[in-house]
Amino acid sequence: MNASQLTKHGSRLILAIAATGLAFSQSLPPLSSNATVYATGLNNPRGLKFGPDGAIYVAEGGTGGTASSAGICTQVVAPVGPYTGGNTGRISRIGLQGARSTVVDGLPSSQTSSAQGSLVSGVADIAFVGSTMYALISGGGCSHGLPSSPNGVIQVNVANGTWTQLANLSTFIASHPVANPSSDDFEPDGTYYSLISLGDRLFTTEPNHGEIDEIDMNGTVRRVVDISESHGHIVPTALAYDRDQLYFGNLFLFPVEVGSSNVFTYGSDKHIHVMVPQLTTVVGIAFDSQDRLYVLEMSAGAGGPGPGQGMVLRVEYNGHLTTIASGFTFPTAMTFSPDGTTLYVTNLGFGFPAGSGQIVSVQITN
């Protein structure tokens, strides 16, 4: 790992893992006592949601591939690129006692150059509109080695494992540049991260360019806010909605600086406000049944990031931060159970061999 890449390429979560992830696969720090591994066998797990049937559905980045688009389009510059891609992404259903089954596979997945650890991006998140599943593709597009498989939002038929494209986000991001893209950290097809539903609309964050976008059921994409215009390259990741406002968290840049991230709000006044300051590497946010905000930090220590440094915090009504669970290694997202008593976190989300990814359950006490 080149130290300058850690500093400059903050929006590529996967790059930060190369120097740390695999070396610790045999000696990971323990989870806190209220956290239990619920499911295993996942390939670079990312966003997860409960479906209308009460099961957990999880997006998996996949295992990348070897297809190259060199000479066809602009590549991500070395040493991060060029990427290669394949169709190894999938979505899994987690049933009783953590049993995994495949909902759909063969989805776009790509990996960085071998110099950067061949680290993988693919299906980033899922969301439901009514009983219909939608998935966010982040490992596609020509700059990721997959010119015929763009980044975008797809509609998934859970019953038979087929899918159709709803929105082409590679095309949108290319034709709608943000005000302040990072010149030394740029992905032509974007690196979309979170997907949530609000009524019959979907909302997504794009960390590399710095924006929140809206997708309607006709596949029309609209930029909600250009975060880069007012805040520069802060790398927005997590996304949630509560009390008529969008909430988003940011990762910021590497090496990790403790207190450099925040949870922000964006509401009807069309301005971004800091809601929770002085956080670190935010990759997940969620609200419980009492409207208390929970924050997932990928790595809460300086430098690194480091194995075992991921944690879940709760923002109390007085603004105090309570540590709810700790000991996670490169967690990527979280969601509450329908009854609000248990939080589920995707763990070992970057830099580990295929099948190493986990879902961890966290029991919540008031």
C-alpha positions in Angstrom: 0.0 0.0 0.0 1.3 3.4 -1.1 0.9 5.8 1.8 -0.1 8.6 -0.6 -2.9 6.4 -1.8 -4.3 6.1 1.7 -4.2 9.8 2.1 -5.7 10.8 -1.2 -8.2 8.0 -2.1 -10.5 8.2 0.9 -13.6 7.4 -1.1 -12.3 3.9 -2.0 -13.0 2.1 1.3 -11.5 -1.0 -0.2 -8.0 0.5 -0.6 -7.6 1.0 3.1 -7.9 -2.7 3.8 -5.0 -3.9 1.7 -2.4 -3.3 4.4 -4.4 -4.7 7.2 -7.3 -7.1 6.3 -5.8 -10.4 5.2 -3.0 -10.4 7.6 -5.4 -10.5 10.5 -7.8 -13.1 9.2 -6.5 -15.7 11.6 -6.3 -13.5 14.7 -9.2 -11.1 14.7 -10.1 -9.3 18.0 -13.2 -10.6 19.7 -16.7 -9.0 19.4 -18.3 -7.4 22.4 -20.4 -9.7 24.6 -23.7 -8.6 23.1 -22.6 -9.3 19.5 -22.9 -12.7 18.0 -22.1 -14.0 14.5 -25.5 -14.8 13.0 -24.6 -15.8 9.4 -21.4 -16.6 7.5 -20.4 -17.7 4.0 -20.7 -14.2 2.4 -18.6 -12.7 -0.3 -17.7 -9.1 0.6 -21.1 -8.3 2.3 -22.4 -4.7 2.1 -25.9 -3.3 2.6 -28.7 -5.4 4.2 -32.4 -5.0 4.7 -35.3 -7.0 6.1 -37.7 -8.1 3.4 -41.5 -8.3 3.6 -41.2 -12.0 4.4 -39.2 -11.2 7.6 -35.9 -12.6 6.2 -32.7 -10.6 5.9 -31.5 -9.8 2.4 -27.8 -8.9 1.9 -25.9 -7.4 -1.0 -22.6 -9.0 -1.7 -19.8 -7.4 -3.7 -18.8 -10.8 -5.1 -15.3 -11.9 -6.0 -14.5 -9.6 -9.0 -13.3 -11.1 -12.3 -10.7 -10.9 -15.0 -12.5 -9.1 -17.9 -10.6 -5.9 -19.0 -11.8 -2.8 -20.8 -8.3 -1.4 -21.4 -8.3 0.5 -24.7 -12.1 0.8 -24.8 -12.6 3.6 -22.3 -10.9 5.8 -19.7 -9.4 3.6 -16.9 -9.0 4.4 -13.3 -5.4 5.4 -13.0 -2.7 3.2 -11.5 -1.9 1.9 -9.0 -5.6 1.7 -8.1 -6.6 0.7 -11.7 -7.0 -0.6 -14.1 -9.9 -2.6 -12.7 -11.0 -6.0 -14.0 -14.5 -7.3 -13.7 -16.8 -10.3 -13.8 -20.3 -11.4 -13.0 -19.8 -12.7 -9.5 -21.9 -10.4 -7.4 -25.0 -11.7 -5.7 -27.8 -11.1 -3.3 -28.5 -13.6 -0.5 -31.4 -14.4 1.7 -30.6 -15.2 5.3 -33.4 -17.3 6.9 -33.8 -19.0 10.3 -30.7 -19.7 12.3 -28.6 -17.8 9.7 -29.1 -20.2 6.8 -28.0 -18.6 3.5 -29.6 -19.1 0.1 -29.0 -17.3 -3.2 -31.7 -14.9 -4.5 -29.9 -13.8 -7.6 -26.3 -14.1 -8.8 -24.3 -13.3 -11.9 -24.4 -9.6 -11.0 -21.6 -7.1 -11.9 -18.5 -7.2 -9.7 -15.0 -5.7 -10.2 -11.7 -5.5 -8.5 -8.8 -3.2 -8.2 -5.4 -3.9 -9.7 -3.3 -6.7 -8.1 -1.0 -4.0 -6.8 -3.8 -2.8 -4.6 -4.9 -6.3 -3.5 -7.5 -7.1 -6.1 -10.1 -5.6 -3.8 -13.8 -6.0 -4.8 -16.9 -3.9 -5.4 -20.2 -5.2 -6.7 -23.7 -5.1 -5.3 -23.6 -2.3 -2.7 -27.1 -2.2 -1.1 -30.7 -3.2 -1.5 -34.1 -1.6 -0.7 -37.7 -2.5 -0.9 -40.6 -0.5 -2.4 -43.6 -2.4 -1.2 -42.8 -6.0 -1.8 -40.4 -5.3 -4.7 -36.7 -5.5 -4.3 -34.2 -3.0 -5.8 -30.5 -3.4 -5.7 -27.7 -0.8 -6.1 -24.8 -1.9 -8.5 -21.5 -0.2 -7.7 -19.0 -2.5 -9.3 -20.1 -2.0 -12.9 -19.3 0.3 -15.8 -16.5 0.5 -18.4 -14.0 2.0 -16.0 -14.5 -1.2 -13.9 -13.9 -3.6 -16.8 -17.5 -4.1 -17.6 -18.6 -1.8 -20.5 -21.9 -3.6 -21.0 -22.9 -3.7 -17.3 -23.2 -0.1 -16.0 -23.6 1.0 -12.4 -27.2 1.5 -11.6 -30.3 0.4 -9.8 -31.9 -2.9 -10.8 -35.3 -4.4 -10.0 -35.0 -8.0 -8.8 -37.7 -10.7 -9.1 -37.1 -12.6 -5.9 -39.3 -15.5 -7.0 -37.2 -16.5 -9.9 -33.8 -14.8 -9.5 -34.1 -12.6 -12.6 -33.6 -8.8 -12.8 -34.0 -5.8 -15.1 -32.3 -2.4 -15.0 -34.3 0.4 -13.6 -31.7 3.3 -13.8 -28.3 3.7 -15.4 -26.2 5.6 -12.9 -23.0 5.4 -15.0 -24.7 7.5 -17.7 -26.2 9.9 -15.2 -22.9 10.6 -13.3 -21.0 11.1 -16.5 -23.5 13.6 -17.9 -24.1 15.5 -14.6 -20.6 16.3 -13.1 -20.5 17.7 -9.6 -19.0 21.1 -8.8 -15.9 19.9 -7.0 -14.7 16.4 -8.1 -11.5 15.2 -6.6 -8.9 15.4 -9.3 -6.6 12.8 -7.8 -9.4 10.4 -6.6 -11.9 9.9 -9.5 -13.9 7.0 -10.6 -15.7 7.7 -13.9 -18.6 5.3 -13.1 -18.8 6.2 -9.5 -18.7 4.1 -6.3 -22.4 4.2 -5.1 -22.8 3.0 -1.5 -26.2 3.3 0.2 -29.8 2.8 -1.1 -33.0 3.6 0.8 -36.7 3.8 -0.2 -39.1 6.6 0.6 -42.6 6.0 -0.7 -42.1 5.0 -4.3 -38.7 6.7 -4.6 -35.2 5.5 -4.1 -32.3 7.6 -2.8 -28.6 6.7 -3.0 -25.3 8.2 -2.0 -22.2 8.4 -4.2 -19.0 8.8 -2.2 -16.4 9.4 -4.9 -18.1 12.4 -6.6 -20.0 13.5 -3.4 -23.7 13.5 -4.0 -27.2 12.2 -3.1 -29.4 11.1 -6.0 -33.1 10.2 -6.3 -34.5 7.5 -8.7 -38.2 7.3 -9.5 -40.1 4.2 -10.6 -39.7 5.2 -14.3 -35.9 5.1 -13.8 -35.5 8.9 -14.0 -32.5 10.1 -11.9 -32.4 13.5 -10.2 -29.6 14.9 -8.1 -30.9 15.9 -4.7 -27.8 17.6 -3.5 -24.2 18.1 -4.7 -22.4 17.7 -1.4 -19.0 18.5 -3.0 -20.2 22.0 -3.9 -20.4 23.1 -0.2 -18.2 20.5 1.6 -15.6 19.2 -0.9 -14.4 15.7 -0.9 -15.8 14.4 2.4 -16.9 11.0 1.0 -20.6 10.6 1.9 -21.5 6.9 2.6 -24.4 6.0 4.9 -28.0 7.3 4.3 -31.2 7.2 6.2 -34.5 9.1 6.5 -36.3 10.3 9.7 -38.7 13.1 10.6 -38.8 14.6 7.1 -35.1 14.8 6.7 -32.4 12.9 5.0 -29.5 11.9 7.2 -26.1 11.0 5.8 -22.7 10.1 7.3 -19.3 10.5 5.8 -16.1 8.4 5.8 -13.6 11.3 5.1 -10.1 10.5 4.0 -7.3 8.1 5.0 -5.2 7.7 7.1 -8.1 7.8 9.6 -8.4 11.0 11.7 -10.4 10.5 14.9 -13.3 12.9 14.9 -13.1 13.9 11.3 -16.5 12.5 10.2 -20.1 13.6 11.0 -23.7 12.7 10.6 -25.4 15.5 8.6 -29.0 16.4 7.8 -30.5 17.7 4.6 -34.1 18.9 4.8 -36.6 21.2 3.3 -34.4 24.2 3.7 -32.0 22.7 1.1 -29.0 23.1 3.3 -26.6 20.6 4.9 -26.3 20.8 8.7 -24.1 18.9 11.1 -26.3 16.8 13.3 -23.7 14.7 15.2 -20.1 16.0 15.0 -16.7 14.4 15.7 -17.3 10.9 14.6 -14.9 8.6 12.7 -15.3 6.6 9.4 -19.1 6.5 9.3 -20.5 3.7 7.1 -23.9 3.1 8.6 -26.7 5.0 10.3 -30.1 3.7 11.5 -33.0 4.8 13.8 -34.7 2.7 16.4 -38.4 2.7 17.4 -37.7 5.5 19.8 -36.1 7.7 17.0 -32.7 7.3 18.5 -29.8 7.5 16.0 -27.3 4.7 15.8 -24.0 5.1 14.0 -21.7 2.4 12.6 -18.0 3.4 12.5 -15.8 1.2 10.3 -12.7 1.9 12.3 -12.6 4.3 15.3 -8.9 4.5 15.8 -6.3 6.8 14.3 -4.2 5.7 11.3 -5.1 2.2 10.1 -8.0 1.4 9.7 -7.5 -1.5 12.0 -9.2 -4.9 12.7 -11.5 -4.9 15.7 -11.8 -1.1 15.7 -15.4 -1.0 14.2 -18.2 0.0 16.6 -21.8 0.9 16.9 -22.6 4.1 18.8 -26.0 5.5 20.0 -26.8 9.2 20.1 -28.7 9.8 23.3 -31.4 12.5 23.6 -28.9 14.7 25.4 -26.3 14.3 22.6 -24.1 11.9 24.5 -22.6 9.0 22.6 -23.0 5.5 24.1 -21.0 2.6 22.8 -23.5 -0.2 22.0 -21.2 -2.8 20.5 -17.6 -3.1 19.5 -14.9 -5.4 18.1 -16.1 -5.3 14.4 -13.5 -5.7 11.6 -14.3 -3.6 8.5 -18.1 -3.5 9.0 -20.0 -2.0 6.1 -23.7 -1.5 7.0 -26.4 -2.2 9.5 -30.2 -2.5 9.9 -32.7 -3.0 12.7 -35.0 -6.1 13.0 -38.6 -5.2 12.4 -39.3 -5.3 16.2 -36.4 -3.0 16.9 -34.7 -5.2 19.4 -31.8 -6.4 17.4 -29.3 -4.7 15.1 -27.7 -6.6 12.3 -24.3 -5.6 11.0 -22.3 -6.8 8.0 -18.8 -7.6 9.1 -15.5 -8.6 7.4 -16.9 -6.6 4.4 -13.6 -5.9 2.7 -10.3 -7.6 2.1 -11.1 -11.1 3.2 -11.3 -14.4 1.1 -14.6 -15.4 -0.5 -17.0 -16.8 2.0 -15.4 -15.0 5.0 -18.1 -12.3 5.3 -20.5 -12.3 8.2 -23.7 -10.9 9.5 -23.4 -10.1 13.3 -26.5 -9.6 15.5 -26.3 -7.1 18.3 -28.8 -7.2 21.2 -30.0 -3.7 22.1 -30.6 -2.8 25.8 -32.1 0.5 26.8 
